């Protein structure tokens, strides 16, 4: 059984994707940024953009039947390697007790020039 979750983000309908999908016991999010109500939140602040993006992803995970303790993988995409410490701190504050496998990479740019961070989360339903 496949379940799809839409958060109402501005690109979901335009591009044709779901914020998250549950397939069997796996729950996987699309890339999440700190876009709230169609606007980039925390412009210039990698720590808060990371935190906000992961909270958006976690909302989707919860909506599909998992929780933060069920997270097994995270990915953090940065446009500036100097933001790694701030992004890592936000990640640790959210996932430090869960300790999922995690990847952090630097990319050339993201879809909006004010996005410093994009994240993905994978969880296993209990």
N, C-alpha and C positions, 0 to 999 in steps of 0.2 A: 504494500500500500504506500502511495506517495501523497504527502500533504505539502501544500505550498502556503507560504505566509507572505503577505504584502504589507509593507509598512506605510505605503502611501508616499514614499520618497519620489522626488521629481523625475527621476530617470527610469523608474520601474516600468511604467506604461510606454514611455517613448522608446526605450530599448527593447522591452519585452522580456523582463526577467522577474524572478521572485527575490525578495530580501533573504528568504531562507527556504530550504526544502528539507523535509524529513522523508527518508527512504528506508523502510525497515526501522532499524534502531539507530541509524545515523541521522544527524541533523547538521546541515552545512549552510553557512551563510555566504551570501555574495559579499563583495567588497563593501565595507561600510566606512563612511567618512563622518566628519562632524557637521554634516548638513542637517539642520533642524528647521522645519517649516520652510524649506526651500532656500534657506540662507546658510552660509558657512559660519558656524559658531567658532569663537576663539581664534580669530584671525591672528596669525603670527605667534601662536602659543602651542607648541608641539605637545607639551604635557597634557593640556586640557583637550586638545583635538584627539589625542590618542584615547584618553579616558572616555570622552563622549562617544567616539566611534565604537569602542568596545562595549559601552553600555547599550548602544543601539543594537549591536550584534547580539548581546545577551538578552535583550528584550525579545528578539526573534527566536532565540534558542528556547526561552521559557514558553513562548506562545506555542511552540511545537512539542512541548512535553519534556524537555530536559532542563537542566539548571547549571549553574556555574561549576558545581562539583563534578558534573558529567563532561566538562570540556577536556578534550584530549589533544587538540592542536590549535595553535594560533599562528597567524602570520601578520607581520607588521611591515608595511611598505612606507618608506620615507623618501622624500625628495632631497633631503640634506643630511649627510652623515653626522653632522654636528648635533642633530636632534636625537641621536640614538640614546643618550643618557636620559633625557626627559621622557621619551617614549618608553624606555625600559622601566623607569620608575613608575609610570602610570600602570604598565603591565604588571609589575610586581605587586603593586597595591591591590589590584583586582584579583590576580591569579597566583599570588605567592604561596598560598596554602594549598592550591590545587596542583600546581607545577605541571601544566601540560607541556608537550613538546612545542617548541616555538622557533619560528624563523623570522629574522629581521633582515630586510634587504633595502638597498637604495635603488630608486628608479629615476629615470630622467625627469618625469613630471607626472602629475595626476590630472584628472579631467578639468578641474577648476584651478586657476592660478593661486587661490588662497588655501587650497588643500595642502597641508604639509604631511598628512598621514592618511593611509587607508589600511583597514584591517580585515581579516577573515577569521572565522571561528568554526571549529568542528567539535561536535559532542556526540556522545553515545547515550541514547535514552536508557534510563534504569529499567 
